[in-house]
Amino acid sequence: KVKDDLNVTTYGLALGLKFTSSFSAGLSVGFSQMDWCYLRQEFDIPLVSQQAFSTHTVDSEDVADQFSVSLMWNPFGEFNIGLIYRYGPTFETLYKWEYDSDFDGIYDETYNTPNTLNIPDVYGVGISYRFLTNLTVAADINYVKYSDILDNFLTTFGTPTSDFEVDDYFEIHTGFEYVLTTTDIPFAVRGGYYYLPEHRIRYTGPNAAIRLLSQKGEDEHIFSLGFGTVFDNIQVDAAGSWGDYVSEYTLSFVYRFE
């Protein structure tokens, strides 16, 4: 029996600054709030005539800092190149293991072990080009350090961390924006595609049973749709993304100081 409910909510502020007509930078800072409830109950058979029961739980809340920095260069015309680095927060959690060796409903052993949940760092580069007055097309590639997840990684099988691995991957995003200017208030329609390679933690040690439980996953293909509009100095944007295992919704507000 396994139940896993992980929620991370991020709050932050962003600032953009244009240094020259062709060079600008951005910075966002904030914090992320994590709420993780995990429960795994399992039966063991240490002896043929005796059954044992164990419970693995994580019930933790934590807050961690996060930030990102970005640069954008406009070498000519409507062509732009951007760079970004996003620092992934690290959350402190508590892993609890309880063991009932004779299955009498009373736990004989209980262990509480501090653990960490690491969000991977991201490095990205992207380009955009405005083909028409109203149409912009963009693409970017992100290098995601999924191996950060294994920092202080706690195994629940009593196996060493070195027996687990997860690969770093390049992720691809493409999208477009078309701005309708038939009214006094501009309205933008956006669409995109996101290639998300599988990035499960895999066991590579000698135990065949554990290897069977940590099979390689499948790549994800995610599509998105959104819109945005501007009222004087206020910009409002909303978007949604959907895939086989992903469902995300975003709403943002921007105020520009004159």
N, C-alpha and C positions, 0 to 999 in steps of 0.2 A: 504494500500500500504506500503510495507516494503522493504528497500534496506539496506544491511549490507555488508561492505567491510572492513575487518580487516587484516592488514599485519604487521608482526613482523620479522625484520631481525636482526640476532645476529652476532657480530664480536668479536673475542676473540683470546687469545693466551693460549697454554697449555704447561705445564712443567711436566716431569716425572723424579723421582729420585729413584735410587735403593740403599737402606741403607745397606742391607745384601744380601746374596745369596738367601734368601727366603722371604724378605720383601721389598716392594717398595711402593711409594706414588705418587700421581698426583695432580696437581692443575691447574685449568683453570680460567682465569679472562677475562672480556671483558664488552661490553655494547650491549644493544638491542635497536633498533630503531622501534618505533611503529607509524603506520599511520592508523587511524580509521575514516571511514566515514559511518555514520548511519543515515537513514531517515525513519521515520514512519509517515504516514498521515492517519488520521482516521476521521470518521464522528460520531457525537453524536446526540442524539435526547433528549435534556433536556425537551422539551415540544412537544406535539403531532403536533402542527402547526409550529414548529420552528426547524430548523436544525443548528447544530454548527459544526465547523471544527477546528481541532488542528493538529499541526505539532511538532514532537519530532526529534531533530537532535543532532548528535555528529560529529564534524569535528575537530579532534585533532591530533597533532603530539607531541611525547615526546621521550626522551632518558633516559634509566635507566641502572644502573650497574647490573651485574649478575656474579655469580661465582659458582664453584663446587670444591669439594675436594674428593679424593678417596684413598683407601688403598687396597693393594693386598698382600696375603700371600700364599706362596707355601709350604704347610706342607710336601709333599712328591711327588716324581716322577713328573708326568705330571698333577697333580691335583692342581687347584688353587681356592682360595676363595677371593672374592672382596666385598668391601663396598663403598658406595658413598652417598654423600649429595649434592643436587643441590638447590641453592637458586634462587627462582623465582623473577624476577624484578617487581616493582610496577610503573605503569604509571599514570600520572596525565592527566585527560581529563576534558572537559567542556560540560555539558549537557544543551541543550536549549529547552525550551518548549514555544510554541506560541499558543494562543487561540483566535479564532474568534467566538464570541458568537452568532452573528446575520447573519453569512455567507455572509457578504458584501464585502469580499476580503481584509478587513483591520483588522489586529490583534488587539484585545482589550487588551490583556495581554501578556507579555513576561517575562519569567524567565530564568536566567542563573545560573546554579548550578555547582560548582566544584565537580568532581567525581574521583574515582580511578579505575584502572583496574589492578587486582592483579593476577600474574601468580603463580600457586601453587608451594610450595616447594616439593621436592621429596627425599625420603630415599630409598636406594636399597641395596640388597644383591644378589650376584650371584656366580655361580660355573662354572668351565670349566674343561674338561678332554680330553687329546689327546689319542685316542684309538689306532691309527696307526701313522706311521711317518708323513702321509700327512693329516690326518683327525682329526679335533677338534670339539667337541660338547659342547655347553654352554646353560645355562638357568639362568634366574634371576627373582626376584620378586621385584617390586617397590611399595612402599606405597606413594600414591599421596594425598596431603592435599588439595583436592578440596574445602574444607570449607574456605580456604584462600580467595577465590573469594568473599565471603560475607563481608570481612573486608571493612568498609566504603562503603558498597554496596548501590547504589542509586536506589530506586524503582520509577517506572514511573506511578504507579497507585494510588499514595497517600496512600499506605499501609505501615505499619511499617516493618522494616527489619526483625524483629522476626517472621514474617509470612512467611519467605522464608527459605529454607534449601537445602543443597547439601551434599551428603555423601562423606567421604573419602573412597578410594578404593585401593585394591591390584591389580596391573597389572602384567601380566605374559608375559615374552619373552623367546623364545627358538630359537636356530639357530645352524648352522654348517658352517665350513670352510674346503674346500678341496683344497690343494695346488698342482698344477701341476708342476713337476720338470723335464719335458722332454727336456726343453731348458735351456740355460745358465741363462735366466731371469725367476725367479719364477713367476707364475701367480696363484692367488687365486680366487676361486669361492665360493660365500657365499649365503646362503638362510636362511629365518627365518619366524617365526610366532609370532604375537602380539595379545594378548587378551586385548581389551580395554572396560571395563565396561561403561555403560551409566553414565553420570555425569551431567545431566541437572539440572539447578536451578528449584526447585519446590516450588509452593505456597501452604501453608498449612493453610491459614486463612479461615475466614467464607464466603468469596465471591465465590459463585459457578462458576460464569462466569470466574473469573481469574484462578480458579483451572482448568477449562477446557482448558485454554490457556497454561498451564504449566504441561502437561502430562509427565509421565516418558518416557524416550527414550528407544532405543534398544542397546544391546551390539554390539560392532564392532569386526570383525575378520579380521586382516590385515596380508598380506603376503608380503615378501620382497625378493629382489634378488640384488646381487651386485658382484663386482670384485675388485681386487687390484693387484698391482705389485710393485716391488722395483728395482730402478736403483741406484746402489752404495749406497749413503746415503739418497736418496730421495725415499719416498713412496707415491704412488698415489692410492686413493680409491674412488670408485663411487658406489652408491646404489640407489634403488628406492623402495618405499612402496606403496601398493595399497589396498584399501578396499572400502566398499560401499560409505563412506563419506570422505575418506582420500586419498590424492595423494601427495607424498613427494619425493623429489630428493635431494641427498647429494653428494657433491664432496669435497674431502679433500686432503691436501698435508702435508707431514711430512718430516722434515729434521733432521737427527741425527748427532750431533756433536761428533767427535771422541776424 
